[in-house]
Amino acid sequence: MSKIPFIKLMTTTDSVRAGNSKDTVRINFQFEDGDADIKTDGQTVNIFVSNTRDTTHFNYPFPYIDEAYKGNGTGFKGTATIKIPAAFLLLRDPFMPIDSVGFSVQIQDAAGNKSNELHTPLVYLLK
């Protein structure tokens, strides 16, 4: 396992109602880091999500995970889910019944190593 984090897309929400506070885009991915130095204190921002149609960024911390679960010298791997409220995702043209958006995701470990960048399929925004 490499000391540089690696991520792989598992699933993504297909569609949401644009601007709806009750809908959420979910991006599920696997991650691994050979030296297990991804900060999991619930505060350090180390998950970076970009909306690929504009410059909007959603940045998150990994949730708190006790160091005892990170494996001594064996690396660290698991799955994570990012939730983006659809309330932040609006139609570019309010007269169109449908729009779409994609996301790119990258994580970073404590040494500053950035993972590969994953790209989601398009998520459809419905009126």
C-alpha positions in Angstrom: 0.0 0.0 0.0 1.4 3.4 -1.0 2.1 6.2 1.4 0.2 8.5 -1.0 -3.5 8.2 -0.4 -5.6 6.5 -3.0 -9.4 6.8 -3.6 -11.9 4.9 -5.7 -15.5 5.8 -6.5 -18.1 3.3 -5.3 -21.5 5.0 -5.9 -23.1 8.4 -6.5 -26.6 9.7 -6.3 -28.2 9.7 -9.8 -30.5 12.7 -9.4 -31.9 15.2 -6.8 -34.4 18.0 -6.9 -32.4 21.2 -7.4 -32.5 23.6 -4.5 -34.4 21.2 -2.3 -33.4 21.1 1.3 -34.6 17.6 1.8 -32.5 16.0 -1.0 -28.8 15.1 -0.7 -26.1 14.0 -3.2 -24.1 11.2 -1.7 -20.7 10.3 -3.0 -19.4 7.0 -1.6 -15.7 6.1 -2.1 -13.0 3.8 -0.8 -9.8 5.1 0.5 -6.4 3.8 1.6 -3.2 5.3 2.9 -0.1 3.1 3.5 1.3 5.1 6.4 -2.1 5.8 8.0 -1.4 9.5 8.5 -4.8 10.8 7.3 -6.1 13.1 10.1 -9.3 11.7 11.5 -9.9 14.2 14.3 -13.2 15.4 13.0 -11.8 18.9 12.5 -8.9 18.9 10.0 -10.3 19.6 6.5 -8.8 17.0 4.3 -11.5 16.0 1.9 -11.8 18.4 -1.1 -14.8 18.3 -3.4 -15.2 20.6 -6.4 -18.4 21.2 -8.5 -17.1 20.6 -12.0 -19.5 23.1 -13.7 -18.3 26.1 -11.7 -15.8 27.1 -8.9 -17.9 25.9 -6.0 -15.9 23.9 -3.4 -17.2 21.7 -0.6 -14.5 20.8 1.9 -14.9 18.4 4.7 -12.9 16.7 7.6 -12.8 13.0 8.0 -15.0 12.1 11.0 -13.3 11.2 14.2 -11.7 7.7 14.1 -9.6 6.6 17.1 -5.9 6.0 16.3 -6.2 2.4 17.6 -8.2 1.5 14.4 -5.6 2.7 12.0 -3.3 -0.4 12.1 0.2 -0.3 13.3 2.4 -0.1 10.2 -0.2 -1.8 8.0 -1.8 1.3 6.6 -5.4 2.5 6.8 -8.3 1.9 4.5 -12.0 2.1 4.6 -15.1 3.7 3.0 -16.5 7.2 3.3 -19.6 9.0 2.2 -19.7 12.7 1.4 -23.2 14.4 1.6 -23.9 17.5 -0.3 -27.3 19.1 0.4 -29.2 19.7 -2.9 -30.2 23.1 -1.4 -26.8 24.3 -2.7 -27.3 22.9 -6.2 -29.4 25.1 -8.4 -30.4 25.0 -12.0 -28.3 27.3 -14.2 -31.4 28.2 -16.2 -34.6 28.3 -14.1 -36.7 27.8 -17.2 -35.1 24.4 -18.0 -36.6 21.3 -16.4 -33.3 19.5 -15.9 -29.6 20.3 -15.4 -26.6 18.3 -14.4 -23.4 18.6 -12.3 -20.4 16.5 -11.7 -18.0 16.5 -8.8 -14.3 15.8 -8.4 -13.0 14.5 -5.0 -9.5 14.4 -3.5 -8.1 13.7 0.0 -4.9 14.7 1.7 -2.9 13.2 4.4 -1.0 14.9 7.2 2.3 14.9 5.2 0.5 16.9 2.5 0.3 14.1 0.0 -2.8 14.4 -2.1 -4.6 11.4 -3.5 -5.6 10.8 -7.0 -8.7 12.8 -8.1 -11.9 10.9 -8.7 -14.7 12.2 -10.9 -18.3 11.3 -10.4 -20.7 10.6 -13.2 -23.2 13.5 -13.8 -25.8 14.0 -11.2 -29.1 15.2 -12.7 -30.7 18.2 -11.1 -34.5 18.1 -11.5 -36.9 21.0 -11.3 
